[in-house]
Amino acid sequence: MLPATTDDRRLTYDDLLAMPEDRLRHELIDGVHYVTPSPASPHQVVLGNLYFRMRQHLETHAVGTAYLSPLDVVFTMFDVVEPDLLFISTERERIVTHRNVSGAPDLVVEILSKTTARRDEGVKLELYSRHDVREYWVLDPKAQAIRVYRRRRNKLAVAEELKGADAALASPLLPGMSLPLAKIFEGSGA
């Protein structure tokens, strides 16, 4: 989806907060306003499956907290996004406030759709890389694949690409977790 900003003025988080509630996803990247419609049902099924499995793991491995969107992640006054899912380790829990997450989550998850794919692996990847996100998962329900980016040196880089029912998603941020892709994409109809 194209940016909603029509003039050269960069918007801020205060501008975003002043907008009327319309059940759309409003994000700012470098002060440019992006609006995305509500996700389709396959997106929501995949998100629910991943969150459910991650929460199950976190109940027995108390290394942090997983959050579902909508929850603002404020990197700067010009950079505010609503990832589909995010994880914040106990070491970084101080960045969680009543209203938002003020700083970089350890892990950010985006689920691709026709309207967001280019942004998710373009300006959002750059944003997450620039602001110290340690890991970024991009899930593609249509291909039933996951691209995992991990911080290497000072930026996020592709660490692995997972595809196929036998593949499993694991992360050093979530010790002991191994999620079969078949369970993540189960019921998505993709």
HUMOLIN-V604408 format. One record per backbone hydrogen bond with DSSP energy under -0.5 kcal/mol. NH is the residue of the N-H (numbers start at 1). CO is the residue of the C=O. Records with the same first field share a line. If there is no record, write none. Layout:
NH = CO  CO
This chain:
4 = 33
5 = 33
11 = 31
13 = 77
16 = 12
17 = 13
18 = 14
19 = 15  16
25 = 36
26 = 24
27 = 34
28 = 80
29 = 32
31 = 78
32 = 29
34 = 27
35 = 2
36 = 25
44 = 40
45 = 41
46 = 42
47 = 43
48 = 44
49 = 45
50 = 46
51 = 47
52 = 48
53 = 49
54 = 50
55 = 51
56 = 52
57 = 53
58 = 54
59 = 55
60 = 56  57
61 = 57
63 = 61
65 = 88
67 = 86
69 = 84
73 = 81
74 = 72  101
75 = 73  79
76 = 79
79 = 76
80 = 28
81 = 73
84 = 109
85 = 109
86 = 67
87 = 107
88 = 65
90 = 63
92 = 89
93 = 90
95 = 92
96 = 93
97 = 95  100
101 = 72
102 = 95  100
103 = 74  101
105 = 103
106 = 87
107 = 87
108 = 135
109 = 85
110 = 137
112 = 110  139
116 = 113
117 = 113
120 = 116
121 = 117
122 = 119
124 = 119
125 = 119
126 = 122
127 = 123
128 = 124
129 = 125
130 = 126
131 = 127
132 = 129
133 = 128
134 = 105  106
135 = 106
136 = 149
137 = 108
138 = 147
139 = 110  137
140 = 145
141 = 139
144 = 140
145 = 140
146 = 162
147 = 138
148 = 146  160
149 = 136  147
150 = 157
151 = 134
152 = 155
155 = 152
157 = 150
159 = 148
160 = 148
162 = 146
164 = 144
167 = 164
169 = 179
174 = 171
177 = 174
179 = 169
180 = 178
181 = 167
182 = 165
183 = 180
184 = 180
185 = 181
188 = 185
